[in-house]
Amino acid sequence: MELEQQLSRAAAVIKNAEVIIITAGAGMGVDSGLPDFRGDHGFWNAYPMYRHLGLSFVQAANPEHFERNPAFGWGFYGHRTNLYRQTVPHEGFNILKKWIAGLGLDHFVVTSNVDGQFQKAGFSDESILEVHGSIHHLQCLSPCSDLIWDNREEVPVDFDTMRAGHIPKCVKCGGVARPNILMFGDFSWLSIRTRGQERGFDEFMTDHAGKRLVVIELGAGTAIPTIRYMGERMAVSDRATLIRINPREAQSPPGQISISAGAMEGLKMINIEVDRLKAEG
């Protein structure tokens, strides 16, 4: 199907929907200027120090660094925390909010991103599921308890060595703290906060069973396909229409909508069609 037809169909589905589920992977943040970690070279372009050390993203994002060398572990996550705090969400977030408000859509966000950009863009915490946790929350490395708290730490990082000048401490035992994020090879992540979000999402889906549902998937790749599988499952079990927006891996199941574009570009193109349909009445 030609792009124009896909866009027209996507706009019609959105305009006629009662519920919108927004699912997002790493590609959602790229248009806000966040680095693309796709493949080792993408990661190394963002963090050249790790190229010199021969560390991949999977190896850098490993909780063992907090145990062996906390300053090195916090070098990576401290820098990312600072970066995400400085980042301004792109226009696509506002387009989604415009549809929700203008079309009276009930909504929920499901994201594998840990950057907190949906909250920063004005989406409510109560309507977000962060399946891999959030960099804006901390926990004890051990962990000594089930406590999860807001990350208000200031962590200066030497970008040449990727070592932190400050190590956040557990507010309960005084040991090393770590981000409440599911990392690679992670056995100490506290999933309590995410499990609570999952219950909220399950209740939302139960309350909206049988309603006209659209899933807009943004920048979710096949390398870690959690988000893609979720949208495809909803397309089958909840009879939702899946709109997959992806610049490189837009292929979708039969009957669903594929738009080969970046997240912001795809949303902008659909928005033009949504506005046209609204103008036509």
Buried (B, 14 or more C-beta within 10 A) or exposed (E): EEEEEBBBBBBBBBBEBBBBBBBBBBBBBBBBEBBBBBEBEBBBEBBEBBBEEEBBBEBBBBBEBBBEEBBBBBBBBBBBBBBBBEBEBBEBBBBBBBBBEEBEBBBBBBBBBBBBBBBBBEBEEEBBBBBBBBBBBBBBBBBEEEBBBEBEBEBEBEEEEBBBEEBBBBEBBEBBBBBBBBBEEBEBBBBEBBEEBBEBBEEBBEEBEEBBBBBBBBBBBEEEBEBBEBBBEBBEEBEBBBBBBBBEBBEBEEEBBBBBBBBBBBBBBBBEBBBEBEEEE
